[in-house]
């Protein structure tokens, strides 16, 4: 029987505390103010930003690394590697 009384008291205290909290916020002006006219919600949301493209330096670096691996494996000669690297770097 003591357990039921304790729960009832706790519940009553929690309700009273919640009401006091809400009253204090309302008195302090912390409650959000809603306008009847919701014009700002009529407009569609802005479009998401376009995904950033890979930086040219990253592309050039990865391409040169690929060419270097081909050169190391013997698929490209020294002249071919130098010409391809100059083309990528725009020299």
N, C-alpha and C positions, 0 to 999 in steps of 0.2 A: 504494500500500500504506500510505503514511503517513496518508492520509485516513481509512482504515477504522479504524486504531488510535485516531486522534484522536476520531472519533465514538464509539467504544466507551468511551473514557475519559470523555468528556463525559456519556454516558448513565449510566455507573456512578456518576459524581459526582452527577448529578442525582437518581438513585434514593437514594443514600446520604444526600444532603442532605434529601430529602423525608422519609425515615424518621427522621432526626434531628429535623427540625422537628415531626413528629407525636409523637415520644417526648417532646420538650420540652413540648409543649402538654398531653399527657396527665399528665405529672409535675406541671405547674403547676396542673392542675385546670381548664383552659380548655375541655375537651371538654364539650359539652352533656350534661346528665344526662337520660336518658329513663326514664320510669316504665313499668312493665308495664301498669298500669291507665290507660287513656286515656279517662277519663270526660269530660274537657273537650271532646273531639272528638265525643262522641255528641250534643250539643245542636246544633240547627241554627244557622247563622250569623245574627247580628242583621239585621233588615231595614234596607235602605238608607234614609237620611233622605229625607224628602219634599222635592221640589224647592221652592225658595223662591219664593213668589209675588212678583210685582212689587209694589214698595212703592206705597202709595196716592198718595204725592206724585208718583211717576213717572207714574202713570196720569193724575192731575189735570193735571200739566204737559203731557203729550202731548195730552190732550184740549183744553186751553186753546190750545195751539199750533195744533191743527187748526181750532178755532173762529176763531182770529185770521186764519189763512190764508183761511177762508171769508169773514170780514169784510172783509179786504183785497181779495178778488176781487169783492166786492159782493153775494155771495149772502146775507149777513146784514146787517140794518140795525143801527144803533148800539144800539137798544133790545133787539133780539133777542140781540145779542152780550152785552150787559150782563146780561140775564136768564139766559142759558145759563151764563155765567161764574159768576154768583152761585149758581146751582143746583149746579154742580160743586164750588165751594168751600164749600158748605153755609151760605151767608150768608142 
